[in-house]
Amino acid sequence: MYAKIVQTEGNEPSLLGVIAEVQGKQTLKSTIHSKRCTKRLAGRCRILPINRRRERILPFCGNSPSQVKGSSLRLKNEVMNMMTRVALAAFGATLFMGSAFAQTIELPAPSKTGGKPLMEVLNERKSTRDGYVNEDLDLQTLSDLLWSAYGFNRVDKRTVPSANDSQEFSVYALLNKGAYLYDARGNALQKVADGTYRDLLANQKQPYVNDVPVHLVYVGNVSKSKAGREGMLMDVGFISQNVYLYAASKGLGTVVRASFDGRGLAKVLKLQPQQTVVLVQAVGRVK
Ligand SMILES: Cc1cc2nc3c(=O)[nH]c(=O)nc-3n(C[C@H](O)[C@H](O)[C@H](O)COP(=O)(O)O)c2cc1C
């Protein structure tokens, strides 16, 4: 039996799944048996210390299960023992990480049907800067928006393409109630900081920013990008276009923006050195 830790798109590596191989057949197990447990582990638990100690557990590179055999770890039927150890260590890490990660917004399942016909949506896609209403989006809209931007629409593939299937982005949402990391697997938002941070979004030059309730922040990880920085610049276009199309379908306002304080945002979002804020995108209801 083989097993492999799968890394999520988040700021910190997290336990997401185990690819097991039994008698030559590989399956992606959605980890530790219960969805609730998966969410808890994927969302909050750092397994960096475990990775460090267990050098042979390799980070997930976006390969399909059939491609990972060479980097799998032989466990001699001890998968369950390992899972138990991981779960215990992750629980300890959760306690250690304190209140910044204590708040999770569980999102309703994204509604994957409906919306306006594509040709109407294309006809209505546009950038909006005026008339925003600074009211929080309801959770269903938030869930659908984030799923459109960067959710999974297959076991390990997303609503957007990426060069060499790098999947090198993390999507953060700056809401009125704080800054959150989108956990696409767990369908949740994990709080990373309190505050609204409009001052880091060039609100002095573009005051409409203050009236927008949701600012999506697209963070690329160059060490995950198999096509380097250029790949990141291309991949981000698909994410923002999906959001443009979702907004047009729902009659929301949106505008993608390159005006922001990248260093300031990196500090607030606690980004790693290899992570960069590539673009931000404002989304909200309009009068
Ligand atoms: C990479 C990129 C960066 C942009 N940055 C900003 C920005 O900082 N502020 C802004 O108001 N609009 C920004 N925009 C939006 C463009 O101004 C807008 O797409 C353009 O005026 C065309 O309008 P349309 O989107 O309604 O077709 C940006 C667009 C792109 C693609």
The ligand as an SDF file (V2000), in Angstrom:
LIG
                    3D

 31 33  0  0  0  0  0  0  0  0999 V2000
   -4.3540   43.7080  -15.6640 C   0  0  0  0  0  0  0  0  0  0  0  0
   -5.4450   44.7150  -15.4460 C   0  0  0  0  0  0  0  0  0  0  0  0
   -5.2970   45.6970  -14.4650 C   0  0  0  0  0  0  0  0  0  0  0  0
   -6.3110   46.6160  -14.2200 C   0  0  0  0  0  0  0  0  0  0  0  0
   -6.1690   47.5140  -13.1900 N   0  0  0  0  0  0  0  0  0  0  0  0
   -7.1810   48.3620  -12.9020 C   0  0  0  0  0  0  0  0  0  0  0  0
   -7.0930   49.2430  -11.7810 C   0  0  0  0  0  0  0  0  0  0  0  0
   -6.1130   49.2650  -11.0590 O   0  0  0  0  0  0  0  0  0  0  0  0
   -8.1430   50.0400  -11.5060 N   0  0  0  0  0  0  0  0  0  0  0  0
   -9.2760   50.0310  -12.2660 C   0  0  0  0  0  0  0  0  0  0  0  0
  -10.2020   50.7990  -11.9590 O   0  0  0  0  0  0  0  0  0  0  0  0
   -9.3970   49.2080  -13.3690 N   0  0  0  0  0  0  0  0  0  0  0  0
   -8.3800   48.3640  -13.6770 C   0  0  0  0  0  0  0  0  0  0  0  0
   -8.5000   47.4720  -14.7190 N   0  0  0  0  0  0  0  0  0  0  0  0
   -9.7460   47.4230  -15.4920 C   0  0  0  0  0  0  0  0  0  0  0  0
   -9.5850   48.0700  -16.8800 C   0  0  0  0  0  0  0  0  0  0  0  0
   -9.4250   49.4510  -16.7330 O   0  0  0  0  0  0  0  0  0  0  0  0
  -10.8080   47.7250  -17.7170 C   0  0  0  0  0  0  0  0  0  0  0  0
  -10.8410   46.3290  -17.9600 O   0  0  0  0  0  0  0  0  0  0  0  0
  -10.7720   48.4610  -19.0330 C   0  0  0  0  0  0  0  0  0  0  0  0
  -10.9830   49.8320  -18.8160 O   0  0  0  0  0  0  0  0  0  0  0  0
  -11.8270   47.9510  -19.9990 C   0  0  0  0  0  0  0  0  0  0  0  0
  -13.1020   48.0680  -19.4240 O   0  0  0  0  0  0  0  0  0  0  0  0
  -14.0950   46.8190  -19.3600 P   0  0  0  0  0  0  0  0  0  0  0  0
  -13.4870   45.8220  -18.4120 O   0  0  0  0  0  0  0  0  0  0  0  0
  -15.3910   47.3780  -18.8260 O   0  0  0  0  0  0  0  0  0  0  0  0
  -14.2030   46.2560  -20.7140 O   0  0  0  0  0  0  0  0  0  0  0  0
   -7.4900   46.5770  -14.9890 C   0  0  0  0  0  0  0  0  0  0  0  0
   -7.6280   45.6000  -15.9800 C   0  0  0  0  0  0  0  0  0  0  0  0
   -6.6430   44.6700  -16.2060 C   0  0  0  0  0  0  0  0  0  0  0  0
   -6.8440   43.5930  -17.2540 C   0  0  0  0  0  0  0  0  0  0  0  0
  1  2  1  0
  2  3  1  0
  2 30  2  0
  3  4  2  0
  4  5  1  0
  4 28  1  0
  5  6  2  0
  6  7  1  0
  6 13  1  0
  7  8  2  0
  7  9  1  0
  9 10  1  0
 10 11  2  0
 10 12  1  0
 12 13  2  0
 13 14  1  0
 14 15  1  0
 14 28  1  0
 15 16  1  0
 16 17  1  0
 16 18  1  0
 18 19  1  0
 18 20  1  0
 20 21  1  0
 20 22  1  0
 22 23  1  0
 23 24  1  0
 24 25  2  0
 24 26  1  0
 24 27  1  0
 28 29  2  0
 29 30  1  0
 30 31  1  0
M  END
$$$$
